């Protein structure tokens, strides 16, 4: 069983490498830093994003969304 898991992990890491990702930190190519294109294995202290590339983090569900089981409206 352990050999199967090791093979699956190897294949997953190999696919990441082939598609431009990083097997060491597990990021896929489209998850790399927007500013420098590097992964989480590198420091990003000086990386900055252009204002047009920043996205707002929503503070909650949209105003007209239906209530969920967690909403107590």
Phi, psi and omega in degrees: 000319181297323178296322178296317180295316179300318179295319179295318178296318177300314180297321178296314179296320180297318178297319177302315180297317182294331183261009177092009178271190180234118180288334183293318180252353174084009180278139173276165186305321182281000178256003181291162180305130181294325185285315187242346179082005181264168183265190181285355176286345181251155176282147181233035182298327184258001181286135175227152178249145176295146180306326181289342180268349181281145177243144178284140176271120181295142181270353181177186180290155177304153186300327183260017179281148179292147180296147175257178181294344181268346180281140178239060181277000000 
